[in-house]
Amino acid sequence: MAFLTYYNIIVVPLLMLWPHFHDNSMLLMMSFWVLDFICLVEICLNFIKIRENSAITDPFDIALNYLKGTFFIDLACTMPQLFSFQDKRFWFLKMGRVIHLRYCSVPIEVLLSLIFASQPHRKKDLLYITAYFIHMMMLAHVFVTIWIWMGDKTFF
């Protein structure tokens, strides 16, 4: 899920700014189809997936918790793209996947746990600092592309 989030946060805003880059790129369109299908599978799995450090283990409560949480955002970010055949008008909906930015620190956590196996307190400090900087860079990228996109539009 971390790769999918990175891809969405980096590529989708750039393609919203410059949509002519993908006009003849079949590889790019196929990657969007595959990634949207993975998101659809992940939506289905979230109804039965037990979260780490969660006290909820009942399948009904897990599904209810997901319905109350990010289900509708995930659905709105994925379904229009699948049924509109990757129409450019709905690309802005993919930006809603930025709510999954918290999953991007998982690969970093695994790497730091391998490097600092004997020093768990140092691993935790470095994880927080590294995750903070990555989140700030990703959010800055999203906000800058939105700023440029708004500057290119004429509202009057």
C-alpha positions as CSV (number, residue, x, y, z in Angstrom):
1,M,0.0,0.0,0.0
2,A,2.9,2.3,0.6
3,F,4.0,2.1,-3.0
4,L,0.5,2.9,-4.2
5,T,0.3,5.9,-1.9
6,Y,3.7,7.2,-3.1
7,Y,2.7,6.7,-6.7
8,N,-0.7,8.5,-6.3
9,I,0.8,11.4,-4.3
10,I,3.6,12.0,-6.8
11,V,2.2,11.1,-10.3
12,V,-1.4,12.1,-10.1
13,P,-0.8,15.8,-9.2
14,L,1.8,16.0,-12.0
15,L,-0.7,14.5,-14.5
16,M,-3.4,16.9,-13.3
17,L,-1.0,19.8,-14.1
18,W,0.2,18.5,-17.4
19,P,-2.4,16.1,-18.8
20,H,-0.9,16.0,-22.3
21,F,2.0,13.9,-21.0
22,H,-0.1,10.8,-20.9
23,D,-2.1,11.2,-24.1
24,N,-0.4,8.3,-26.0
25,S,1.0,6.4,-23.1
26,M,-0.6,3.0,-22.9
27,L,1.8,2.0,-20.1
28,L,0.7,4.8,-17.9
29,M,-3.0,4.1,-18.5
30,M,-2.5,0.4,-17.8
31,S,-0.6,1.3,-14.5
32,F,-3.6,3.4,-13.5
33,W,-6.0,0.5,-14.2
34,V,-3.9,-1.9,-12.2
35,L,-3.4,0.5,-9.3
36,D,-7.1,1.3,-9.2
37,F,-7.9,-2.4,-9.2
38,I,-5.5,-2.9,-6.3
39,C,-7.3,-0.1,-4.4
40,L,-10.6,-1.9,-5.1
41,V,-9.2,-5.1,-3.7
42,E,-7.9,-3.3,-0.7
43,I,-11.3,-1.7,-0.1
44,C,-12.8,-5.2,0.0
45,L,-10.0,-6.5,2.3
46,N,-10.5,-3.6,4.8
47,F,-13.8,-5.1,5.8
48,I,-12.1,-8.1,7.2
49,K,-8.6,-6.9,8.1
50,I,-7.6,-6.5,11.7
51,R,-5.5,-3.4,12.3
52,E,-2.3,-3.5,14.2
53,N,-2.6,-2.6,17.9
54,S,-6.4,-2.7,17.6
55,A,-8.7,-4.1,20.2
56,I,-11.4,-4.8,17.7
57,T,-11.4,-8.4,16.6
58,D,-15.1,-9.1,15.8
59,P,-15.6,-9.1,12.0
60,F,-18.8,-7.1,12.2
61,D,-17.2,-4.4,14.3
62,I,-14.2,-4.3,11.9
63,A,-16.5,-3.7,9.0
64,L,-18.6,-1.2,10.9
65,N,-15.4,0.7,11.9
66,Y,-14.2,0.8,8.3
67,L,-17.6,2.1,7.2
68,K,-17.5,4.9,9.7
69,G,-13.9,5.7,8.8
70,T,-12.4,6.0,5.3
71,F,-14.6,3.7,3.3
72,F,-16.5,6.4,1.5
73,I,-13.3,8.4,0.7
74,D,-11.7,5.2,-0.6
75,L,-14.8,4.4,-2.7
76,A,-15.0,8.0,-4.1
77,C,-11.3,7.9,-5.0
78,T,-11.5,4.5,-6.8
79,M,-14.8,3.8,-8.4
80,P,-15.3,6.8,-10.8
81,Q,-11.9,6.0,-12.3
82,L,-12.8,2.4,-12.9
83,F,-16.2,3.1,-14.5
84,S,-15.3,6.2,-16.5
85,F,-12.3,4.4,-18.2
86,Q,-9.7,6.7,-16.6
87,D,-11.5,10.0,-17.6
88,K,-9.3,13.0,-16.9
89,R,-12.2,14.9,-15.4
90,F,-12.2,12.5,-12.4
91,W,-8.4,12.5,-11.7
92,F,-8.8,15.1,-8.9
93,L,-10.7,12.4,-6.9
94,K,-7.5,10.3,-6.7
95,M,-6.0,13.1,-4.6
96,G,-8.2,11.9,-1.7
97,R,-5.9,9.0,-1.3
98,V,-3.5,11.3,0.5
99,I,-5.3,10.2,3.7
100,H,-3.3,7.0,3.4
101,L,0.0,8.9,3.8
102,R,0.4,7.3,7.2
103,Y,1.1,4.0,5.5
104,C,4.2,5.4,3.8
105,S,6.3,5.1,6.9
106,V,5.9,1.3,7.1
107,P,8.9,0.5,4.7
108,I,11.0,3.0,6.6
109,E,10.1,1.4,9.9
110,V,11.1,-2.0,8.6
111,L,14.4,-0.7,7.3
112,L,15.2,1.1,10.6
113,S,14.3,-2.0,12.6
114,L,16.9,-3.9,10.6
115,I,19.6,-1.3,11.0
116,F,19.0,-0.5,14.7
117,A,17.9,-3.9,16.0
118,S,20.0,-3.5,19.1
119,Q,18.8,0.1,19.9
120,P,15.0,0.2,19.8
121,H,14.8,3.7,21.4
122,R,17.0,5.2,18.7
123,K,14.9,3.4,16.0
124,K,11.8,5.0,17.3
125,D,13.3,8.5,17.3
126,L,14.7,8.2,13.8
127,L,11.4,6.8,12.6
128,Y,9.4,9.8,13.9
129,I,11.9,12.2,12.3
130,T,12.1,10.4,9.0
131,A,8.4,9.9,8.7
132,Y,7.8,13.6,9.6
133,F,10.1,14.8,6.8
134,I,8.7,12.4,4.2
135,H,5.1,13.4,5.1
136,M,6.1,17.1,4.9
137,M,7.7,16.6,1.5
138,M,4.7,14.7,0.1
139,L,2.2,17.2,1.4
140,A,4.3,20.1,0.1
141,H,4.3,18.4,-3.3
142,V,0.6,18.0,-3.3
143,F,0.0,21.6,-2.2
144,V,2.4,23.1,-4.7
145,T,0.8,21.2,-7.6
146,I,-2.7,22.3,-6.4
147,W,-1.4,25.9,-6.2
148,I,0.0,25.7,-9.7
149,W,-3.2,24.1,-11.0
150,M,-5.3,26.8,-9.5
151,G,-3.0,29.5,-11.0
152,D,-3.5,28.0,-14.5
153,K,-7.3,28.1,-14.2
154,T,-9.3,31.2,-15.0
155,F,-12.2,31.5,-12.6
156,F,-13.6,34.8,-14.0
